[in-house]
Amino acid sequence: MKLTKTKVDNLSTPAKGQVFYRDDILMGFAVRVTASGAKSFVVEKRINGIVRRKTLGRYGVLTVEQARKEAQK
């Protein structure tokens, strides 16, 4: 799915742990939703065969478009 404000607002929280919702447009860009309801933007990239994940910021502090621009860098 393409991550948009409406879609991120409507994401359900998992019963436990965390779940990732990945963007179809920008590879590696996703939003992480935790059981407590926290939503954070992340970017993942494979470096030397190892997947590295960087948290860009929390949803609300960053908009979807701001996070997408950060992920593109």
C-alpha positions in Angstrom: 0.0 0.0 0.0 1.1 3.6 -0.5 1.5 5.1 2.9 -0.7 8.2 3.3 -1.9 10.2 6.3 -5.3 8.6 6.1 -3.9 5.1 5.9 -1.4 5.7 8.7 -4.2 7.2 10.9 -6.3 4.0 10.3 -3.7 1.4 11.0 -4.6 -1.0 13.8 -2.4 -1.8 16.7 -1.2 -5.4 17.2 -2.1 -7.4 20.3 1.5 -7.7 21.2 4.9 -6.8 19.8 5.1 -4.7 16.6 4.1 -4.8 13.0 5.5 -3.1 9.9 3.5 -1.6 7.1 5.7 -1.1 4.0 5.2 1.4 1.3 4.7 0.1 -2.2 6.2 3.3 -3.9 9.5 3.8 -2.0 11.4 0.6 -1.3 12.6 0.2 2.3 10.2 2.9 3.7 7.7 1.7 6.3 5.8 2.6 9.4 6.2 0.5 12.6 3.2 0.2 14.9 3.7 -1.1 18.4 1.2 -2.7 20.8 1.1 0.5 22.8 -0.1 2.4 19.7 3.1 4.2 18.9 3.7 4.8 15.2 7.2 5.5 13.9 8.6 5.8 10.4 11.6 3.6 9.5 13.8 3.0 6.5 15.5 -0.4 5.8 18.4 -1.0 3.5 20.6 -4.1 2.9 24.3 -3.3 3.4 26.8 -6.1 2.8 24.0 -8.6 3.0 22.7 -7.4 6.4 19.4 -5.5 6.7 19.9 -2.3 8.6 16.9 -0.3 9.9 16.9 3.3 10.9 14.1 5.0 12.7 13.3 8.4 11.1 10.9 9.7 13.7 7.5 9.3 15.3 4.3 9.9 13.4 2.8 13.2 14.5 6.2 14.8 14.8 6.9 13.9 11.2 4.3 13.8 8.5 4.2 11.0 5.9 5.7 13.3 3.3 8.5 14.6 5.5 9.4 11.0 6.5 9.3 9.9 2.8 11.8 12.7 1.9 14.1 11.7 4.8 14.0 8.1 3.6 15.0 9.1 0.1 18.2 10.7 1.4 
